[in-house]
């Protein structure tokens, strides 16, 4: 990334001020895009971003994890740098079925279909989304093709071997072992890095989603291992409050276990996220192409 200046996609007002960043106001799109949307609405936003985003930029900040599906077009913007791998930190696989278009938990399938993406590594999953009880909800083709690998802890994934998916599920006893093993597999491969901070332990930063077990140090270790190979990046998982007017978004977001954020804590939590964002942006910039 020749120009390392960050970009803020400001849907939800959670990100504060970032020195030198290009800010793109998108509050009018929040209800339409947040959590999930039709492909028609999504592509309308993508066309707008193509007009407004600088050709060269650093890390893109997305705000709430409800906007993680925006990683898909950000990966597409790196097409000319392919082939490259995608390294995703997330407490969820984001490879779940969604029949209404695209949403924050289904975009990995779309990225895995891109011919210039060689592999998608999902690091830090502790969610039951990858357990046997949720197997029917996942897109299996990216797993069967060997193009997506889940690196997980705390989930019983023995079922994967029953269906020929064993190589796509790497289970570890703790995050230290997971990160050490992942780093040992890395070669000088161009990489798009995307971080959902729900992968972190609540001791590291608080979110209103179910959270993983990783620490900031685990993220930094991987970023350093990718030194000179990061061609693009984004960060999501910030906290904000939103009351959906769309009925199915109210229903599905509730089923996903999102909890309300106490008003007295919201600004405090956002401040903690903004400080973490600044540290991660700096580490990524130091290790980018």
Secondary structure, DSSP 8 states (H G I E B T S, - for coil): --S---EEEESSS-S---TT-EEEE-GGGHHHHSSEE-HHHHHHHHHHHHHHS-SS-S-EEEEEGGGGGGHHHHHHTTGGG-SEEEEEE-SS---B--TTSEETTTHHHHHHT-TTEEEEEEEEE-SGGGSGGGGGGB--HHHHTT-EEEEEESS--THHHHTT-GGGEEEESSHHHHHHHHHHH--S--EEEEEEGGGB-TTT---SS---SB-HHHHHHHHHHTTTTEEEEEEEEE------SSHHHHHHHHHTT-----HHHHHHHHHHHHHHHHHHHHHHHHHB-
